[in-house]
Amino acid sequence: MATYSIRIIGDPVLKQRTADITDIDDRLVNLADEMFDVMYQAPGIGLAAPQIGVQKRIFVYEYADQPGVLINPVIEESDGEWVYNEGCLSIPNLYFEIARPRHVLVKGLDLDGNEVSFEADELQARLFQHELDHLDGTLMTEHLTEDQAKAAKRHLLDLRLNGVKKKAPTVILGMDGTELD
């Protein structure tokens, strides 16, 4: 059973840049295990440490049935553009059409301290960019168009007034701020 819970938009920890990891030890391995537990329980495909209140540059993910951990990740290259409905465990039940680079080259460390790199495209590229944003204190709401931002504020205010509920209806906002089916 995970001892951490997911922090929700409005929590100041989500807006802070994380610290680089200098020591990969058993505590960090245990943290990664706990993060996987929280991510799978949510359920999600990625989780960054700040989303559970830990200010370290690490995220976990699962893509194509392959779990992974990236420590101190950086995007070395990016190109293209891909618009996709993006969601976030820290912003429940709200998805946005967001344009991000289609291809990225990401480098970082694994839990053994080995340097790893991934050439990723589309969903995997978006996953890496989204989680790396969390490590920099950036939420996906900062990538919204003006119309989306207005609609998101209305929706988030409604969630706050009525309490964040896992059973709340899912809303997808297009680039123009209108709800999509």
N, C-alpha and C positions, 0 to 999 in steps of 0.2 A: 504494500500500500504506500503510495507516494506521500511524503510529508510536506510537499509544496503544493500551492494552488496557483492558478493562473491569475496574474494581475490584469485588471481591466482598465481600459482607457480612462484617463483622469488621474491614475496613480503616477506620482512624480518620478518613480524609478524608471518608467518607460521612456522618459524624455532625457535620460542621462547617458552620456557616452560611457562605455564600459572600459575597464582596465585590461591591458594586455596580460596574458597569462605567462608567467616566467617559470613556473614549476609544474610539471606534469607528474602528479603523485596519486596515491590511492584515493585521496579525498576527491580529486578531480574525476577519477574514474567512477567513484560512487555518485558524484554529482551528475555525471552523464547518464548513469543508470537510472537515477531518480527522474531526470528530465525525460528519458524515454517513457517511463511509467506515466508521467503527467501527459505527455504528448499522445500516447495511445489511448489513455482514458478520456481525453477531450472529445472526440478524436481529432487528430491533425496529422499533417505530413512534415511539419517542422516546428521547432520550439527553440527560442533563444533564451539564454540564461536570465536576462532582465525580465522576461515574461513571468518568471517565478521569483523575482526580487533579488537575483544574484548578479552583481555587477562585474562579471567576468566575460571575456571575449570568447565565448564558446556557444555553438548551437548544435542541436541534433536534428536529424531528418530521416525520412524513409522515402526513397524514390525507386520505383520499379522493383518493389519488394527487397530492396537493399538498404539496410539501415546504415547511417554514417554519422560521424562526429567531425566537426571542423573547429579547430582552435586557432585564434588570431587570424581569421580569414581576411583576404584582400581580393578585390577584383582587379586583375591585371589588365584585362582588355574587355571591351564590349562593343557590339555593333548591332545594327538592324533595329527593328521596332516590332513589338507584338502586343496587341491589345487583348486583354483577357479578364474575366471576372475573378477578382482577387479578394480573398477573405483573410481574417486574422483571428486567432483564438482570443486575443485581447480586445477585440471588437466583435462580440458575439452577434450572429445572425444578420450581419450587414456585409454585403459584397459590393465591390465597385469595379466597373470597367476601367482598367488602368493600363496606360501604355508604358512599357519598359523595354530595354534592349532585349532583342530576341536571342542573342548569343553572348555568353560571357566566358572568360577564363578566370577561374578562381583558384587561388593558392592558399594553403594554410598548413596546419600540422594535424596529425592524427593522435590518438591516445597513447601511441608508442613514441611520440616525439618526432616521427618521420615527416618530412615535407611531402605534401600531396598536392596534386593539381587536377582540376576537372575542367574539361571543355564541355559546357552545358548549353543546351538551347531550349527554347520555349518554356515548358512548365518547370523543368529542373533549373533553368537559368533564373526564372522568376522566383522560385523557392529560395535559391541562394541569395538573390538580391534582397528579398523580403527579410530574411533572417539577419543578413548583414546590416540592413537598415536598423533593425532592433538594437544591434550592438553599438550603433552610432547614435542611439536615442531618437530615431526617426520612425514615426508611425506611417502606415500607408495613407492615412488621411492627408499627409503633406504632399501627396502626389495627385490630389484630386483637382479637377477643373473647378472653376468658380461655382458653376451650377451644382455640381456634385457636393461641394463643400456646404452649400446652403441646405440642400436636402439632407445631408448627413447630420448637420447640426440639429435639424428638426427631429430626425429619427433618434439621435442620441439623447436629446432632451426628453423625448417621450419614454425612452428606456429608463432614464434616471428617475423620472416622475413615477413610473410604474414599477420600478425595480427591474434589474437585469434578470431575465428568466431564460433558462435553457429552452423552454418550450415556446418562446416568442417566435413569431413568424419570421422567416428569412426574407430579407429585402435585398434586391440587386438593383443598384443605381447605374444607369448608363452614363456615358460621358457628358450628356446634356442634363443630368440630374433627374431624369424621369425613371420611374420604376420599370424594370424589364421583367418579362415572364420567365 
